[in-house]
Structure formats: C-alpha cells, structure tokens
C-alpha cells in the first residue's frame, strides 16, 4: 500500500471519530433534560411497570428500527467524511489545519485539512426523535439520574445546614465571650454639692451571682453621675456602703435602700432600677464614727490617694466642729434671750413673745406688768394685772380687755390695752373717735404689726381688714386672737 493511500485512510478514520464524538455530545444533551422530563420519566416508569408484554415487544421493535437508522446514519457519515476529506486535501495549504500524524517516523508529512465550516453541528431532535430516545432510556438509567438529582439536593441541603450550624456556633461563641467580659453600667445617684473630682467617690456595695455562677461581694465606686461600676453579666443587689466626702467636708446620710438589677450589656443604664439619694444632715449632728467610716472608704478607693483621703477627713472634722461651735453659740444666746424675755412678779411669770423680743420693753409695779414700745415708753402695748378671783376688773380709759389667764391659785391675770388695728388708722385719718394719741407713721406701722404678729401690714389693716370707716369689732378680734396665741399661754402661777 502506498504512503498516499495510507494517508487517505487515516484521514477518513479521523473524520469518522469526529463525527461519532459529535453524535455522542448530541445524545448527552438530549439525556440532560429538565426536571419536568424527569417527572415524565417517573410517570413512564409507573406506566412501563403496568404495560403488558405486547407493549414491551412493540418498544423492542421500535428500538431495533432506531438502531438500524443509526447504523445507516453511521454509513452515510463515513461516506460523507471520506468525500469531505478528499475535498479538504485539495485545498491550499494556507486555508487548512496541518498536523504531523504520530507514528509515521520519517514518512513525509501529510496535510490533514478540515474545513471548519464543514464539520456537522449537533441538531435539535424532533419531537418524535426525542420521544424515541426517551423510550430508549432504561429504567435503571432513569433511576440513576433521579438518584443523582436527589443526591445533589441533599448536598445542597447539607451545605445550608452546615452554614446555619456555623452561625449558631458563632453566636454561641459571642455569647460565651460576652459572659466573660466586664460590662460598664450606670446607676442613679444624687448627692447635693458633691464633685468627685475634688471630693471622694460614692462607695457601692455589690453582691450577687455572675453568669459563671460565681458569688460576688465587693465594693465599687461611682462618681456623682453614677458611673464607674464594671461587672460581668449576672444578677446583683446594689446598696450605698458609706458616705463620700465633699471637698468642703460635707458628710452625707447613707440611704438604707437596696436595688435588684440584671447586667446584660455594656453601657447599660440602670438608673431606673437603682437610684439613690444621699441627704445632707445638719453638720453639727455628724459624729466621729461617720467621719471615720467615710474616710476609710475614701482611702480604699474613693479618693485618688491616701493623702487626699486624709485631707478630706480633716475638712469633714473641721466643718463639723465649726457647726457644733456655732450651734453652741446660738444656744447660749438663746438662753440669754430667753432669760431676758422671761418676766416674773410675786404671783405669776411669763415670757415675752419671740416676735416682740428686741422691739418692746417692760416696767413692773407689784403684780402689774406693762409691756410697751421700746422706742416710746409712753406707748403701752398691753398691761397685765393680777386680780383675786371674784373681784371685777376695769381697764384704763381707752383700753379694752384683750384676754385673761387663770393662775389656779385664786388669781386671774387680765391683759388690756388699746386696739391698735382700729385706733391707729382712725388717728392717722384725722378722725377724733376716742383717739388715745396721734402717732408718727413709723410708730403706727410698728404698733399694728406687733399687735397682729406681722401677719398683716398697716395698709392691709387700714384698707382691707378694717377700712377707712373703722370696724372696731373686726380690729379687736385681730388683736385678741393673736395675743391668745403668743402671750396668754405663757402666763403661769409663780413657783
């Protein structure tokens, strides 16, 4: 056989292999039908399981005919391939694809030229051909395809489950980290005048259980805004452990309230559940024990250093001592004032009203005591006279009985004097209805306010309560009511 003949046969074989490969691709494309075809396959399997033997024989005959058609197609393809190869061999070298055939050794190279446009392309099968190929597919093969799709779905579902499980594990890891992370929380506090940048912080007692189940009991410190506590997540009881010390030495009353809180997140505001008010007591009532306790907390964490805590303790002591001294001075003065206000005769004793003290003076004659305006000894406010029970009492001209107090020892003390809320407006207005005297305006104002306890001004007495025409009964009642409250109860029998 000549080299030329052998070369043509090899080219024909290569063309035939290409045609078979293309047909295989065509069959694979037809086999990869949509899921709807798979549903039809499943129905066909049921139908095939119930069809009789005659139907099976018909299918076998159809299959034989299809195979015969395929054989004819193969022969025609082979013949066509040979012709195409011969045609390609006659083309110019620059319009062809040239390769050296393997295994020829030193044999001359043969141009194997294939026109790309002449390669048969896969065609879309007709409905009859698709149906025929569908019936050609064995039940076993269809089952394998269904199983493959189910397996793919299971793989996809497994991937989704793995992703969800991974998310759950991530969230659990975050929760575990948070459970062991210190959380900053804020509580509500109010302490008037406290500035923790110059004074000490507020000690807070914390007890409870954290997220690990560990018991917690410690003292933490917050500033005047309630910030400074850090805790692990958990449930706790909060209370104020002691007093802070302000820069001026102020000590605070420690509230006894307690608050139940749950720490769940960082930056949590617990002021609605835990709010404490620290009141400021009178400085003279603060004890050494209170100061020492506050200084102890300041030294242990409330102040920036032990030296600062010592300075604050000294300020608290100095403030308390100053308040005590001031109180002592006030008490001594009050005692002196009380002694000065206390008056006595042989039969009775009394105290000048505090409201009158410093504005009035007294003169005494036996069991008669006169209280008069300090700036004018000729202007009596009230005169007290002791009268034996059963005897009558007649006041001086122009005076009115303003009250009486029984001593219980056979005597009664009568209080009498001018009704200044009535008399003064009359004389100032120039009226002559039994005026005792005329008074300068300053004196008139003092008299009206003293006899009504400063509850009413002169203008009110003149224009509202009494009026320009004068209302004696109303004016008298104003004075007698007041004296009954501040003077008459203090009149007692002499010891």
BABA-88690 format. One record per residue (C-alpha): x, y, z; residue number from 1. Coordinates in Angstrom, 2 decimals. Layout:
// residues N
        u        v        w    n
        X        Y        Z  NUM
...
***
This chain:
// residues 495
        u        v        w    n
     0.00     0.00     0.00    1
     1.44     3.35    -0.95    2
     2.02     6.14     1.56    3
    -0.54     8.28    -0.20    4
    -3.26     5.63     0.11    5
    -2.41     5.02     3.77    6
    -2.67     8.76     4.47    7
    -6.16     8.96     2.94    8
    -7.36     6.05     5.06    9
    -6.04     7.68     8.27   10
    -7.79    10.92     7.39   11
   -11.05     9.05     6.83   12
   -10.72     7.38    10.23   13
   -10.10    10.71    11.96   14
   -13.14    12.26    10.35   15
   -15.26     9.32    11.39   16
   -14.07     9.68    15.01   17
   -15.00    13.36    14.99   18
   -18.49    12.54    13.71   19
   -19.02     9.92    16.44   20
   -17.87    12.37    19.11   21
   -20.33    14.98    17.90   22
   -23.15    12.44    17.90   23
   -22.23    11.46    21.48   24
   -22.46    15.10    22.51   25
   -25.87    15.27    20.86   26
   -27.07    12.24    22.84   27
   -25.70    13.66    26.11   28
   -27.52    16.95    25.51   29
   -30.76    15.10    24.92   30
   -30.23    12.99    28.03   31
   -29.83    16.07    30.24   32
   -33.44    17.00    30.10   33
   -35.16    19.39    32.57   34
   -36.71    18.33    35.86   35
   -40.06    18.29    34.11   36
   -38.74    15.49    31.84   37
   -37.65    13.66    34.96   38
   -41.19    13.88    36.24   39
   -42.36    12.41    32.95   40
   -39.73     9.69    33.37   41
   -41.15     8.82    36.76   42
   -44.62     8.58    35.28   43
   -43.23     6.46    32.43   44
   -41.67     4.11    34.95   45
   -45.07     3.57    36.53   46
   -46.60     3.11    33.07   47
   -43.87     0.72    32.00   48
   -44.35    -1.33    35.15   49
   -48.04    -1.85    34.28   50
   -47.81    -2.30    30.50   51
   -48.30    -5.81    29.11   52
   -45.73    -7.86    27.22   53
   -47.17    -6.82    23.86   54
   -46.26    -3.19    24.64   55
   -42.72    -4.29    25.61   56
   -42.38    -6.13    22.28   57
   -43.51    -3.02    20.42   58
   -40.87    -0.97    22.27   59
   -38.23    -3.55    21.37   60
   -39.21    -3.35    17.70   61
   -39.06     0.44    17.79   62
   -35.66     0.24    19.42   63
   -34.39    -2.13    16.68   64
   -35.65     0.23    14.00   65
   -33.96     3.16    15.73   66
   -30.68     1.26    15.91   67
   -30.96     0.36    12.19   68
   -31.49     4.02    11.40   69
   -28.45     4.88    13.45   70
   -26.37     2.31    11.51   71
   -27.47     3.83     8.22   72
   -26.58     7.26     9.55   73
   -23.13     5.99    10.50   74
   -22.52     4.59     6.97   75
   -23.68     7.80     5.40   76
   -21.47     9.81     7.79   77
   -18.49     7.62     6.91   78
   -19.04     8.07     3.20   79
   -19.55    11.76     3.60   80
   -16.44    12.00     5.72   81
   -14.36    10.32     3.02   82
   -15.61    12.72     0.41   83
   -15.04    15.68     2.68   84
   -11.51    14.51     3.39   85
   -10.74    14.24    -0.29   86
   -12.09    17.71    -0.86   87
   -10.12    19.11     2.04   88
    -6.95    17.56     0.64   89
    -7.30    19.65    -2.49   90
    -7.48    22.97    -0.64   91
    -4.47    25.32    -0.49   92
    -2.14    24.94     2.48   93
    -2.93    28.37     3.99   94
    -6.66    27.51     4.28   95
    -6.13    24.31     6.22   96
    -5.09    23.00     9.61   97
    -1.91    20.94     9.19   98
    -0.56    18.46    11.74   99
     2.05    15.67    11.66  100
     0.50    12.25    12.11  101
     2.05    10.38    15.01  102
     3.88     7.07    14.39  103
     4.96     7.77    10.81  104
     8.63     8.25    11.62  105
    10.46     9.59     8.60  106
     7.44     9.32     6.32  107
     6.58    12.52     4.55  108
     4.12    14.78     6.33  109
     0.58    14.66     5.05  110
    -1.65    17.73     5.12  111
    -4.73    16.81     7.07  112
    -7.07    19.64     6.16  113
   -10.55    20.01     7.63  114
   -12.74    22.88     6.65  115
   -14.21    24.19     9.94  116
   -17.43    25.21     8.27  117
   -17.99    21.65     7.00  118
   -17.97    19.96    10.44  119
   -21.51    18.71    11.14  120
   -23.01    20.50    14.17  121
   -25.43    18.94    16.70  122
   -29.03    19.42    15.66  123
   -32.11    19.78    17.84  124
   -34.05    16.50    17.70  125
   -37.63    16.43    16.51  126
   -40.43    15.60    18.93  127
   -40.63    12.05    17.51  128
   -36.89    11.53    17.87  129
   -36.88    12.89    21.44  130
   -39.74    10.57    22.34  131
   -37.97     7.61    20.73  132
   -34.73     8.36    22.60  133
   -36.72     8.86    25.79  134
   -38.20     5.37    25.45  135
   -34.76     4.02    24.69  136
   -33.55     5.10    28.15  137
   -33.67     2.17    30.51  138
   -35.49     2.41    33.89  139
   -32.20     1.75    35.62  140
   -30.59     4.73    33.92  141
   -33.55     6.98    34.76  142
   -33.37     5.83    38.41  143
   -29.70     6.67    38.46  144
   -30.41    10.16    37.13  145
   -33.14    10.75    39.73  146
   -30.83     9.48    42.44  147
   -28.16    11.88    41.23  148
   -30.52    14.84    41.44  149
   -31.65    13.83    44.92  150
   -28.04    13.45    45.97  151
   -27.30    16.93    44.63  152
   -30.25    18.30    46.62  153
   -29.01    16.54    49.74  154
   -25.56    18.01    49.21  155
   -27.07    21.49    48.85  156
   -29.21    20.95    51.96  157
   -26.20    19.71    53.84  158
   -24.33    22.86    52.89  159
   -27.25    25.01    54.18  160
   -27.36    23.08    57.43  161
   -23.61    23.47    57.81  162
   -23.93    27.23    57.28  163
   -26.76    27.50    59.86  164
   -24.87    25.35    62.32  165
   -21.80    27.51    61.82  166
   -23.87    30.64    62.51  167
   -25.26    29.09    65.68  168
   -21.79    28.17    66.83  169
   -20.58    31.71    66.11  170
   -23.43    33.19    68.14  171
   -22.69    30.80    70.98  172
   -19.04    31.83    70.86  173
   -20.01    35.53    71.00  174
   -22.32    34.85    73.97  175
   -19.53    32.94    75.70  176
   -17.13    35.83    75.18  177
   -19.71    38.36    76.46  178
   -20.36    36.20    79.51  179
   -16.72    36.71    80.47  180
   -16.48    40.39    79.51  181
   -16.72    43.15    82.11  182
   -19.70    45.42    81.40  183
   -19.81    49.12    82.32  184
   -23.11    50.13    83.94  185
   -24.55    53.38    85.29  186
   -26.78    53.86    88.33  187
   -28.73    56.86    89.60  188
   -27.26    58.90    92.46  189
   -27.99    62.35    93.89  190
   -25.71    63.98    96.42  191
   -26.08    67.77    96.61  192
   -22.81    69.65    96.30  193
   -20.69    66.56    95.58  194
   -17.98    66.83    92.93  195
   -15.93    63.65    92.88  196
   -13.07    65.34    91.04  197
   -12.34    67.28    94.25  198
   -14.08    65.06    96.81  199
   -14.27    61.29    97.19  200
   -16.42    58.88    95.17  201
   -19.53    57.09    96.42  202
   -18.89    53.53    97.65  203
   -21.44    50.99    96.34  204
   -21.81    47.52    97.84  205
   -22.36    44.88    95.12  206
   -23.43    41.33    95.91  207
   -24.96    38.58    93.80  208
   -24.01    35.99    91.19  209
   -22.35    36.40    87.80  210
   -23.00    34.42    84.61  211
   -20.45    31.78    85.62  212
   -22.41    31.07    88.78  213
   -19.71    32.61    90.96  214
   -20.74    34.61    94.03  215
   -19.85    38.30    94.02  216
   -19.38    40.57    97.05  217
   -17.33    43.70    96.59  218
   -17.30    47.47    97.00  219
   -17.12    49.55    93.84  220
   -17.09    53.33    93.45  221
   -19.15    55.69    91.31  222
   -18.91    59.40    90.65  223
   -21.67    61.97    91.15  224
   -23.20    60.82    87.86  225
   -23.41    57.17    88.92  226
   -20.64    55.99    86.58  227
   -17.71    53.73    87.45  228
   -19.11    50.22    88.01  229
   -17.90    47.29    85.85  230
   -19.41    43.82    86.29  231
   -19.72    40.52    84.47  232
   -23.23    39.74    83.23  233
   -25.36    38.48    86.11  234
   -27.90    39.35    88.79  235
   -26.85    41.67    91.63  236
   -28.04    43.62    94.67  237
   -26.74    47.20    94.95  238
   -26.68    49.48    98.01  239
   -24.73    52.52    99.22  240
   -21.95    51.29   101.51  241
   -20.97    54.62   103.06  242
   -20.79    58.36   102.69  243
   -18.48    60.18   100.32  244
   -16.75    63.36   101.50  245
   -17.20    66.56    99.54  246
   -14.30    68.98    99.17  247
   -15.80    71.27   101.85  248
   -16.05    68.36   104.29  249
   -19.73    67.58   103.80  250
   -20.75    64.15   105.09  251
   -23.93    62.55   103.74  252
   -26.62    60.37   105.29  253
   -26.31    56.84   103.89  254
   -29.63    55.58   102.44  255
   -30.74    52.11   103.51  256
   -32.50    51.21   100.25  257
   -31.32    48.29    98.08  258
   -31.84    47.64    94.37  259
   -32.03    44.38    92.39  260
   -30.50    44.64    88.89  261
   -29.54    42.38    85.97  262
   -26.42    43.24    83.99  263
   -26.83    42.17    80.35  264
   -24.87    44.53    78.10  265
   -22.04    47.05    78.10  266
   -23.01    50.67    78.77  267
   -26.29    49.64    80.40  268
   -28.20    52.41    82.21  269
   -29.64    51.00    85.46  270
   -30.74    54.35    86.93  271
   -34.42    53.38    86.57  272
   -33.87    50.27    88.72  273
   -31.11    51.56    91.02  274
   -31.37    55.18    92.17  275
   -30.10    56.50    95.49  276
   -30.44    59.91    97.19  277
   -27.84    60.94    99.74  278
   -29.14    63.72   102.00  279
   -27.06    66.30   103.83  280
   -27.64    66.26   107.61  281
   -27.03    69.22   109.88  282
   -23.26    69.44   110.18  283
   -23.36    69.72   113.98  284
   -25.05    66.29   114.19  285
   -22.27    64.43   112.32  286
   -20.36    62.03   114.57  287
   -16.73    60.99   114.63  288
   -17.75    57.46   113.62  289
   -19.46    58.76   110.48  290
   -16.39    60.80   109.52  291
   -14.03    57.86   110.16  292
   -16.17    55.48   108.06  293
   -16.30    57.94   105.16  294
   -12.54    58.47   105.38  295
   -11.97    54.67   105.30  296
   -13.90    54.29   102.04  297
   -12.13    57.34   100.59  298
    -8.75    55.78   101.37  299
    -9.69    52.33    99.99  300
   -10.78    53.58    96.60  301
   -12.94    56.66    96.81  302
   -10.05    59.12    96.64  303
    -7.04    59.24    94.35  304
    -4.64    58.57    97.23  305
    -4.45    58.04   100.97  306
    -3.09    61.58   101.36  307
    -6.14    63.04    99.62  308
    -8.41    60.92   101.82  309
    -6.69    62.32   104.91  310
    -7.20    65.90   103.74  311
   -10.90    65.23   103.15  312
   -11.23    63.69   106.62  313
    -9.69    66.80   108.16  314
   -12.10    69.00   106.20  315
   -15.08    66.97   107.45  316
   -13.89    67.23   111.05  317
   -13.33    70.98   110.78  318
   -16.75    71.51   109.23  319
   -18.46    69.52   111.95  320
   -16.54    71.30   114.74  321
   -17.38    74.70   113.31  322
   -21.05    73.77   113.14  323
   -21.01    72.49   116.72  324
   -19.38    75.70   117.93  325
   -21.88    77.82   116.04  326
   -24.74    75.82   117.49  327
   -23.32    76.22   120.95  328
   -23.10    79.93   120.44  329
   -26.67    80.09   119.23  330
   -27.87    78.04   122.15  331
   -26.04    80.28   124.61  332
   -27.54    83.35   123.02  333
   -30.97    81.77   123.02  334
   -30.59    81.06   126.70  335
   -29.66    84.65   127.34  336
   -32.55    85.83   125.24  337
   -34.93    83.52   127.00  338
   -33.74    84.80   130.29  339
   -34.22    88.35   129.07  340
   -37.68    87.54   127.79  341
   -38.70    85.83   130.99  342
   -40.53    88.12   133.40  343
   -41.96    87.43   136.86  344
   -43.98    89.03   139.64  345
   -44.86    87.68   143.07  346
   -47.94    85.93   141.73  347
   -47.18    84.99   138.09  348
   -44.47    84.66   135.40  349
   -44.46    84.86   131.62  350
   -42.26    85.03   128.51  351
   -42.23    87.96   126.17  352
   -43.15    86.63   122.67  353
   -40.14    85.96   120.43  354
   -41.73    88.12   117.75  355
   -41.71    91.04   120.19  356
   -38.26    90.48   121.62  357
   -35.94    93.42   120.98  358
   -38.84    95.66   119.99  359
   -40.51    96.03   123.39  360
   -39.53    96.81   126.96  361
   -41.28    96.32   130.33  362
   -41.90    98.09   133.63  363
   -43.22    96.38   136.72  364
   -45.14    97.57   139.81  365
   -46.06    94.80   142.22  366
   -48.24    92.34   140.38  367
   -48.77    94.73   137.46  368
   -46.53    94.35   134.42  369
   -46.61    96.73   131.45  370
   -45.14    95.85   128.03  371
   -44.56    98.96   125.93  372
   -42.93   100.02   122.66  373
   -39.14   100.09   123.14  374
   -38.80   103.35   121.24  375
   -41.59   105.11   123.23  376
   -42.20   104.34   126.91  377
   -45.44   106.28   126.77  378
   -46.97   103.84   124.25  379
   -48.06   100.70   126.11  380
   -48.94    97.64   124.02  381
   -50.50    95.52   126.77  382
   -50.79    95.77   130.57  383
   -51.10    92.67   132.79  384
   -52.90    92.90   136.15  385
   -53.49    90.09   138.71  386
   -56.97    90.16   140.24  387
   -58.33    87.93   143.00  388
   -60.94    85.55   141.77  389
   -64.43    87.01   142.33  390
   -63.28    90.60   142.03  391
   -64.11    92.68   138.97  392
   -61.56    94.27   136.64  393
   -61.98    97.60   134.85  394
   -59.32    98.60   132.28  395
   -57.97   102.14   131.93  396
   -59.80   104.64   129.79  397
   -59.36   103.88   126.10  398
   -58.19   100.32   126.76  399
   -60.02    97.05   126.03  400
   -59.73    93.71   127.79  401
   -57.68    91.63   125.34  402
   -57.51    88.34   127.28  403
   -57.41    86.59   130.67  404
   -55.42    83.69   132.21  405
   -56.42    81.88   135.41  406
   -53.41    81.10   137.63  407
   -55.20    78.36   139.59  408
   -54.06    79.84   142.89  409
   -57.05    82.13   143.40  410
   -55.96    84.80   140.96  411
   -56.62    85.67   137.33  412
   -54.35    87.81   135.16  413
   -56.14    90.22   132.80  414
   -54.48    91.68   129.69  415
   -55.71    95.08   128.45  416
   -54.61    97.82   126.08  417
   -55.56    99.92   123.03  418
   -56.91    98.08   119.97  419
   -54.22    99.44   117.69  420
   -55.54    97.86   114.47  421
   -58.58   100.12   114.99  422
   -57.17   103.15   116.83  423
   -54.14   103.81   114.64  424
   -56.00   104.10   111.31  425
   -58.51   106.44   112.95  426
   -55.93   108.86   114.28  427
   -53.89   108.80   111.09  428
   -57.02   109.63   109.13  429
   -57.66   112.60   111.38  430
   -60.71   111.08   113.00  431
   -61.48   112.05   116.64  432
   -63.39   108.97   117.76  433
   -61.74   108.35   121.12  434
   -58.16   108.60   119.88  435
   -55.59   107.83   122.54  436
   -52.99   109.84   120.78  437
   -51.61   110.56   117.39  438
   -48.61   108.59   116.09  439
   -45.90   109.11   113.53  440
   -46.31   106.76   110.57  441
   -43.34   104.54   111.55  442
   -44.76   104.10   115.04  443
   -48.24   103.42   113.69  444
   -46.87   100.68   111.44  445
   -44.90    99.05   114.29  446
   -47.90    99.07   116.60  447
   -50.23    97.50   114.03  448
   -47.71    94.78   113.06  449
   -46.78    93.94   116.67  450
   -50.37    93.53   117.77  451
   -51.18    91.29   114.77  452
   -47.92    89.32   114.75  453
   -46.71    90.76   111.45  454
   -49.41    88.80   109.71  455
   -50.86    91.98   108.24  456
   -49.35    95.26   107.11  457
   -50.65    98.66   108.08  458
   -52.05    99.16   104.57  459
   -53.99    95.89   104.80  460
   -55.34    96.85   108.20  461
   -56.40   100.28   107.00  462
   -57.76    99.50   103.54  463
   -58.99    95.91   103.71  464
   -59.43    94.41   107.18  465
   -60.76    97.47   108.99  466
   -61.45   100.08   106.36  467
   -61.43   103.83   106.45  468
   -64.68   104.00   108.41  469
   -63.32   101.70   111.11  470
   -64.63    98.34   112.25  471
   -63.89    98.05   115.95  472
   -65.11    94.50   116.38  473
   -63.05    93.20   113.47  474
   -59.95    95.05   114.65  475
   -60.37    93.83   118.21  476
   -60.66    90.26   117.07  477
   -57.43    90.53   115.11  478
   -55.54    91.58   118.22  479
   -57.19    89.31   120.76  480
   -56.71    86.28   118.54  481
   -53.02    86.97   118.20  482
   -52.40    87.62   121.90  483
   -54.29    84.43   122.70  484
   -51.73    82.56   120.63  485
   -48.40    84.16   121.63  486
   -48.79    85.76   125.06  487
   -51.58    84.41   127.20  488
   -50.45    80.73   127.16  489
   -47.09    81.69   128.70  490
   -48.68    83.24   131.84  491
   -48.27    80.80   134.72  492
   -48.50    80.96   138.51  493
   -45.25    81.74   140.23  494
   -43.49    78.71   141.73  495
***
